[in-house]
Amino acid sequence: MDTKLISSGVQYSSLPENYIRPESERPNLSKVITCKDIPIIDLCCTNRAQLIHRIGEACRVFGFFQVINHGISGESTKNMIKVAREFFKLPMDEKLKYYSDDPTKTMRLSTSFNVKKETVHNWRDYLRLHCHPLDKFVQDWPSPPPQFKDVVSSYCKDVRALGFRLLEAISESLELQGDYIEKMLGDQEQHMAINYYPPCPQPDLTYGLPAHTDPNALTILLQDGEVSGLQVFKDDKWMAVNPHPGAFVINIGDQLQALSNGRYKSVWHRAVVNSGKERISVASFLCPANCATIIPATQRGSSAIYRNFTYQEYYKKFWSRNLDQEHCLELFKI
């Protein structure tokens, strides 16, 4: 390939060799079923007890759910997808100003997942941004597109507020004080991955992202409303999570599985690609402060199944491994 990025506008008639998965690791798309019973939770529900119960059940049984009536305007989400698409349509020389394969950078354009370590790459380019505190990072964000900084800043604020609402509800669903998780996680960092998946000539041979869990606390995913690609693993099957109008997908991350002492699931999920259409998704991550110590909240009479650890320790371990290796939390079990 002539470039490090696959969002080059080049049309490939076949998949380059370094994107082809071994046969045993391919997505087996013909066996994927549509997930019809994914919880869709209305955050405008006036019955607080019922809302908390539904969120707790979704975290326990699924590890993910969708939320509607979440307070973020359709205009905000539409503009976010629009400006993301505009960024990836920029000329290659403009985009490459932001390219880096150093995962410690607070703003970088890259490809696949960890190009330094991988033997097989993923059919994805992404722009990774640190988003909190905004005034510390926003000046380094791309321009052009001209509206990028304003649109993404506004969207980040909205998503952060939604994330804290959800963490309060998740705390209550664990029979903890509403601010318990927020206090435990400290001054939470906020990151964003703007993902771009171009049309792929042979989608059955590769991934946008292979199966993984998220290392952070909570992920708020804005899906492209027109193109599906998210799949989750439940009941020993891969299930497609099709976009629901106006909804965000909420993923429980590894830190909430640890904090809940295993009661809530950090769900295995993956992104697949297709041959006909590009796909964009925007994943926003709420992450504990690096120095925050994750301490499992045990119920009366139960013992902790994970040892205490700092988020910095966890994240370093997560990035030192391949994305699709065994669950990183297994390394922190007592």
C-alpha positions as CSV (number, residue, x, y, z in Angstrom):
1,M,0.0,0.0,0.0
2,D,1.2,3.5,-0.8
3,T,0.1,5.1,2.4
4,K,-0.3,4.3,6.0
5,L,-4.0,5.3,5.9
6,I,-6.8,3.4,4.1
7,S,-8.9,6.6,3.9
8,S,-6.9,7.6,0.8
9,G,-9.7,7.3,-1.7
10,V,-8.0,4.4,-3.4
11,Q,-10.4,1.7,-4.6
12,Y,-9.0,-1.8,-3.8
13,S,-10.2,-4.7,-6.0
14,S,-8.8,-7.2,-3.4
15,L,-7.7,-7.0,0.2
16,P,-4.0,-6.3,0.8
17,E,-2.3,-9.4,2.3
18,N,-1.5,-7.7,5.7
19,Y,-5.3,-7.3,6.3
20,I,-6.3,-10.9,5.8
21,R,-7.1,-12.8,9.0
22,P,-6.2,-16.5,9.4
23,E,-9.2,-18.6,8.5
24,S,-10.0,-19.5,12.1
25,E,-10.1,-15.8,13.1
26,R,-12.4,-14.5,10.4
27,P,-15.8,-12.9,11.3
28,N,-18.0,-15.7,9.8
29,L,-20.6,-13.1,8.9
30,S,-23.2,-15.7,7.7
31,K,-23.6,-16.9,11.3
32,V,-24.3,-13.4,12.8
33,I,-27.8,-12.8,13.9
34,T,-29.6,-9.6,14.6
35,C,-30.0,-8.7,18.3
36,K,-33.7,-8.1,18.7
37,D,-33.9,-7.8,22.5
38,I,-31.2,-5.2,23.2
39,P,-32.6,-2.9,25.9
40,I,-33.6,0.5,24.7
41,I,-34.0,2.7,27.7
42,D,-35.9,6.0,27.7
43,L,-34.1,8.4,30.0
44,C,-37.2,10.5,30.2
45,C,-38.9,7.8,32.2
46,T,-40.5,9.5,35.2
47,N,-40.5,6.3,37.4
48,R,-36.9,6.5,38.8
49,A,-37.1,3.1,40.4
50,Q,-38.1,1.5,37.2
51,L,-35.4,3.3,35.2
52,I,-32.7,2.2,37.7
53,H,-33.9,-1.4,37.6
54,R,-33.8,-1.5,33.8
55,I,-30.3,0.0,33.7
56,G,-29.1,-2.5,36.3
57,E,-30.6,-5.4,34.5
58,A,-29.1,-4.3,31.2
59,C,-25.6,-4.0,32.8
60,R,-25.9,-7.4,34.4
61,V,-27.4,-9.4,31.5
62,F,-26.1,-7.6,28.4
63,G,-23.3,-5.3,29.4
64,F,-24.6,-2.8,26.9
65,F,-27.9,-0.9,26.1
66,Q,-29.2,1.9,24.0
67,V,-30.6,5.2,25.4
68,I,-33.2,7.5,23.8
69,N,-34.5,10.9,25.0
70,H,-31.0,11.4,26.4
71,G,-31.0,15.2,26.1
72,I,-28.5,15.5,23.2
73,S,-30.1,17.2,20.2
74,G,-30.3,15.6,16.8
75,E,-28.6,18.6,15.4
76,S,-25.6,18.0,17.6
77,T,-25.2,14.3,16.6
78,K,-25.9,15.1,12.9
79,N,-23.2,17.8,12.9
80,M,-20.8,15.5,14.7
81,I,-21.1,12.8,12.0
82,K,-20.9,15.5,9.2
83,V,-17.7,17.0,10.5
84,A,-16.2,13.6,11.0
85,R,-16.9,12.7,7.4
86,E,-15.5,16.0,6.2
87,F,-12.2,15.4,8.1
88,F,-11.7,12.0,6.5
89,K,-12.4,13.5,3.1
90,L,-9.6,16.0,3.5
91,P,-6.6,15.6,1.0
92,M,-4.1,13.1,2.2
93,D,-1.3,15.6,2.7
94,E,-3.6,17.6,5.1
95,K,-4.6,14.5,7.1
96,L,-1.0,13.2,7.4
97,K,-0.1,16.3,9.4
98,Y,-1.9,14.6,12.3
99,Y,-0.7,11.1,11.8
100,S,1.2,9.3,14.6
101,D,1.5,5.7,15.8
102,D,2.5,6.8,19.3
103,P,-0.4,5.9,21.6
104,T,0.7,8.3,24.3
105,K,-0.2,11.4,22.1
106,T,-3.3,13.3,23.2
107,M,-4.3,13.9,19.6
108,R,-3.4,11.7,16.7
109,L,-4.7,10.2,13.4
110,S,-3.8,6.6,13.0
111,T,-5.0,3.3,11.5
112,S,-5.9,-0.2,12.6
113,F,-5.3,-0.5,16.4
114,N,-1.6,-0.7,17.3
115,V,0.4,-0.8,14.0
116,K,3.7,-1.2,15.8
117,K,2.8,-4.5,17.3
118,E,0.3,-6.1,14.9
119,T,1.0,-8.7,12.3
120,V,-2.5,-8.3,10.7
121,H,-4.1,-4.9,10.5
122,N,-7.7,-3.8,10.8
123,W,-9.7,-2.0,8.1
124,R,-10.1,1.3,10.1
125,D,-8.6,4.8,10.3
126,Y,-9.3,6.8,13.3
127,L,-8.8,10.2,14.9
128,R,-8.1,10.0,18.6
129,L,-8.7,13.1,20.8
130,H,-8.4,13.8,24.5
131,C,-11.4,16.0,25.4
132,H,-11.1,16.9,29.1
133,P,-10.4,19.6,30.1
134,L,-11.4,21.0,26.8
135,D,-9.3,24.2,27.0
136,K,-6.2,22.1,27.4
137,F,-6.6,20.2,24.2
138,V,-8.9,21.9,21.8
139,Q,-6.3,24.3,20.3
140,D,-4.4,21.3,18.9
141,W,-7.4,19.8,17.1
142,P,-7.7,19.8,13.3
143,S,-8.7,22.8,11.3
144,P,-9.8,22.4,8.6
145,P,-12.7,21.4,8.6
146,P,-13.5,25.0,9.7
147,Q,-16.3,23.9,12.0
148,F,-14.5,21.0,13.6
149,K,-13.4,22.5,16.9
150,D,-16.7,24.2,17.6
151,V,-18.9,21.2,16.7
152,V,-16.7,18.6,18.5
153,S,-16.3,20.8,21.6
154,S,-20.1,21.2,22.0
155,Y,-20.6,17.5,21.4
156,C,-18.0,16.6,24.0
157,K,-19.7,18.7,26.7
158,D,-23.1,17.1,25.9
159,V,-21.7,13.6,26.1
160,R,-19.8,14.2,29.3
161,A,-23.0,15.3,31.0
162,L,-24.8,12.3,29.7
163,G,-22.0,10.0,31.0
164,F,-22.3,11.4,34.5
165,R,-26.1,10.9,34.5
166,L,-25.6,7.3,33.5
167,L,-22.8,6.7,36.1
168,E,-25.2,8.0,38.8
169,A,-27.9,5.6,37.7
170,I,-25.5,2.7,37.5
171,S,-24.3,3.6,41.1
172,E,-27.8,3.5,42.3
173,S,-28.5,0.2,40.5
174,L,-25.6,-1.3,42.5
175,E,-27.4,-0.1,45.7
176,L,-24.6,2.5,46.2
177,Q,-24.9,6.2,46.7
178,G,-25.5,8.1,43.4
179,D,-22.1,9.8,43.5
180,Y,-20.2,6.7,44.5
181,I,-18.7,5.8,41.1
182,E,-18.0,9.4,40.2
183,K,-16.0,9.8,43.5
184,M,-14.2,6.4,43.0
185,L,-13.1,7.3,39.5
186,G,-11.7,10.8,40.4
187,D,-11.5,13.6,37.8
188,Q,-12.3,11.4,34.8
189,E,-10.5,11.9,31.6
190,Q,-12.6,11.9,28.4
191,H,-11.3,10.5,25.1
192,M,-12.9,10.2,21.7
193,A,-12.2,7.9,18.8
194,I,-13.7,9.1,15.5
195,N,-13.7,5.9,13.4
196,Y,-13.8,5.7,9.6
197,Y,-14.3,2.4,7.9
198,P,-14.0,2.7,4.1
199,P,-15.7,0.2,1.8
200,C,-13.8,-3.1,1.9
201,P,-13.3,-5.4,-1.1
202,Q,-13.5,-8.6,1.0
203,P,-15.2,-7.9,4.3
204,D,-15.4,-11.6,5.2
205,L,-11.6,-11.7,5.5
206,T,-11.0,-8.9,8.0
207,Y,-12.3,-6.6,10.7
208,G,-12.8,-3.0,11.3
209,L,-11.9,-3.9,14.9
210,P,-11.7,-7.5,16.2
211,A,-13.4,-8.7,19.4
212,H,-12.4,-6.7,22.4
213,T,-13.7,-5.1,25.6
214,D,-13.2,-1.4,26.5
215,P,-10.5,-0.7,29.1
216,N,-12.2,2.4,30.4
217,A,-15.3,2.9,32.6
218,L,-18.1,3.8,30.2
219,T,-18.3,4.1,26.4
220,I,-21.0,6.2,24.7
221,L,-21.2,5.3,21.0
222,L,-22.8,7.3,18.2
223,Q,-23.4,5.0,15.3
224,D,-23.7,6.0,11.7
225,G,-27.5,6.0,11.2
226,E,-27.3,4.5,7.8
227,V,-24.7,1.7,8.0
228,S,-24.5,-1.0,10.7
229,G,-21.3,-2.6,11.8
230,L,-21.3,-3.0,15.6
231,Q,-21.6,-6.6,16.8
232,V,-21.7,-7.9,20.4
233,F,-21.1,-11.4,21.8
234,K,-23.9,-12.8,23.9
235,D,-25.1,-16.4,24.6
236,D,-22.1,-17.7,22.6
237,K,-23.2,-15.9,19.4
238,W,-22.2,-12.8,17.6
239,M,-25.2,-10.4,17.3
240,A,-25.5,-7.3,15.1
241,V,-26.6,-4.1,16.9
242,N,-28.3,-2.1,14.2
243,P,-28.6,1.7,14.6
244,H,-31.7,2.8,16.4
245,P,-33.0,6.3,15.5
246,G,-31.7,9.0,17.9
247,A,-30.1,6.4,20.2
248,F,-26.6,6.1,21.7
249,V,-25.1,2.6,22.5
250,I,-23.8,2.5,26.0
251,N,-21.0,-0.1,26.7
252,I,-19.9,-1.1,30.2
253,G,-16.1,-0.9,30.3
254,D,-13.6,-3.1,32.2
255,Q,-13.4,-0.6,35.1
256,L,-17.1,-0.9,35.9
257,Q,-17.0,-4.7,35.7
258,A,-14.2,-4.6,38.3
259,L,-15.9,-1.9,40.4
260,S,-19.1,-3.9,40.4
261,N,-17.1,-7.0,41.5
262,G,-18.1,-8.8,38.3
263,R,-21.8,-8.2,38.7
264,Y,-21.9,-6.1,35.5
265,K,-20.3,-7.2,32.2
266,S,-17.7,-5.5,30.1
267,V,-19.1,-6.8,26.8
268,W,-17.0,-8.3,24.0
269,H,-17.8,-6.4,20.8
270,R,-16.3,-5.9,17.4
271,A,-16.8,-3.8,14.3
272,V,-17.2,-5.4,10.9
273,V,-17.0,-3.7,7.5
274,N,-18.9,-4.0,4.2
275,S,-18.1,-3.7,0.5
276,G,-20.7,-1.1,-0.4
277,K,-20.6,1.8,2.0
278,E,-18.2,3.7,4.2
279,R,-19.2,3.8,7.9
280,I,-18.4,6.3,10.6
281,S,-18.8,5.9,14.3
282,V,-17.9,8.2,17.2
283,A,-16.9,6.5,20.5
284,S,-16.6,8.7,23.6
285,F,-14.8,7.2,26.6
286,L,-15.1,8.2,30.2
287,C,-11.9,7.0,31.9
288,P,-10.9,7.1,35.5
289,A,-8.1,9.5,36.6
290,N,-4.8,7.7,36.1
291,C,-4.2,7.7,39.9
292,A,-7.7,6.4,40.7
293,T,-7.7,3.1,42.6
294,I,-10.4,0.7,41.4
295,I,-11.7,-1.1,44.5
296,P,-14.4,-3.7,43.9
297,A,-17.7,-2.9,45.7
298,T,-18.5,-6.2,47.5
299,Q,-22.0,-7.1,48.7
300,R,-22.5,-8.3,52.3
301,G,-21.0,-11.7,52.7
302,S,-19.1,-11.7,49.4
303,S,-15.4,-11.4,48.7
304,A,-13.6,-9.3,46.1
305,I,-12.8,-11.3,42.9
306,Y,-10.4,-8.6,41.7
307,R,-7.4,-7.0,43.5
308,N,-7.2,-3.3,43.9
309,F,-5.3,-1.5,41.0
310,T,-4.8,1.9,39.6
311,Y,-6.2,2.8,36.2
312,Q,-2.7,3.8,35.0
313,E,-1.6,0.2,35.8
314,Y,-4.5,-1.3,34.0
315,Y,-4.2,0.9,30.9
316,K,-0.5,0.2,30.5
317,K,-1.2,-3.5,30.6
318,F,-4.0,-3.2,28.1
319,W,-1.9,-1.4,25.6
320,S,1.0,-3.8,25.9
321,R,-1.2,-6.7,24.6
322,N,-3.0,-7.5,21.4
323,L,-6.5,-6.2,21.3
324,D,-8.2,-9.6,20.9
325,Q,-6.2,-11.5,23.6
326,E,-8.0,-12.8,26.7
327,H,-9.9,-10.3,28.8
328,C,-7.3,-8.0,30.4
329,L,-9.2,-8.2,33.7
330,E,-8.3,-11.8,34.1
331,L,-4.8,-10.6,34.9
332,F,-6.2,-8.7,37.9
333,K,-8.2,-11.5,39.5
334,I,-7.3,-12.5,43.1
